Amino acid sequence: MREQRWRIFYKILCESIKVSGPIPVSTYIQLCLSHPTEGYYMRQRPDDSDVFGVKGDFTTSPEISQVFGELVCLWLLSIWRDPGRGSSCPKIRLVELGPGRGTLIDDMLRTLSMWPNSRNAITSVHLVENSSMMRSRQAQKLAAWRESQNIPFYWWDSIEDMPVASDDEFTMVVAHEFFDALPVNIIEENIKTHSGFREILVDLRPSYTDWSVASSTSQDVQSPSQFRFVLSPAPTPRSNFLSKLSPRFADLPSGSRVEVSSSGWRAARKIGEMGAALIIDYGDEHAFGSSFRAFRDHRHVDVFDEPGASDLTTNVDFALLKEALQSTASLHGTLDQSTFLLRMGIAQRLAGLMDKGQSEERRSEIGRAGMRLVDRAGQGMGRVYRVLGLTGGGQKTGVWPFIVAT
C-alpha cells in the first residue's frame, strides 16, 4: 500500500517539475508534508495509526511523559499570575501550534484545572492544524473537555487565521516542534563571483525514469532517487529577499549555504503579538546549512526516498526567530530543554509520581521517561531541544527559569 501511495505522489512531483522546471526546496517540503491527498500529515495510514509514537516515525516529548506538558503549563500560568496580569486579563485563551495527537494541550488543560481560578478562567482553546486527519484525532482526544467543562475548541489552518483576543483575555501559546516542520528555502553565497546568494532547487535527474508506471512486482523494491539538488544559475528575487532577512547572513563565509524559513519568521512575529509563549524545538541560536533531513520508522532516510512517506524537518534557527520577535515581545532564553525542565522542578514532580506508582515496574517506567526528557548525552532530548520564552507588557527581566537566582 505504501509503495503504491508514494508512486502516486512521485508522479505528481515529477509532472510539476517537468512542466514548471526545478522547484524551491520549500515547495518540495510543502508538497511532501501537506499535499491535500498524498501529503505525509494528510493521508490515512493503512493500519489507522498516526505518525507519532512507537508505531509511527518519531516520538515527541509530550508522548513520553505527562510532566513535560505540566511544566510547560506551569510556566505560562506563572506569567498569567504575575502581579497585575490576572487582574487586567482575568480570562485565559489557550493556543497550540502543531498539536499532534492533542496530548500536550490535554496535559495543559488538566494542569490548569487543578486550581479553580485558572480552571474557571479558560474561555477557549485554539489549535493551528491544517490536516483534517490530525484534527479528527485531536477532537477525539479532547472531547471530554468540551463535554465536562463546556470549553469551546477552534481549529485554524494557519496562525494568521486566528482572531485577535479580547481585551480581558490572556493568551498562552505553545509551539512545540512546530517550526522544524515549516518549509525552508536553501540559499548559497556565490563562491566564484561573490555576486549574492543563489537558490538550491529540486530537479529531476537527467536519467529520469517514470517509476510511477514501472513494474513493482518485487516485495522489496526500493524507491529510486530520481530527484537531485541543483543551484540556480543566478540570484533569484526569492534568494535576494531571504539573504536580507537577517543581518547575520551578510557576514557568513564565502560559499556558505543557509536554510531560511520565511514562514517561520512570519509565524514568530504573529506569536509575539499574542501574549506569553514557549517555543520548544531542536536547533540553536545560529543558522544551519545542512540540517534538512527525513525520518521514517524512527531512523534517518534520504529526503528524496519515497516522497510523502517520511517526515521532513530542519533545525530551527532561534536567532532568526529572536530577530523576528525583538520588536513585538520580551524574549527569555534560549535554554536547553534539560536546564529548563530541571529548573522548573521535573525531578521533584517525577519523585511525586514515582511515590504513587503501584509497582516497581511502573515507578521505573516513570523515572526512565522523565530522564529521557533531560538527557544531555549525545543527541539526547535535553541537549538538542531549545526553549525560548516570550512575554509582553514590557517584562524584560526576572523571568524564571531563564535567569539564575543570585
Disulfide bonds with the S-S distance in Angstrom:
none
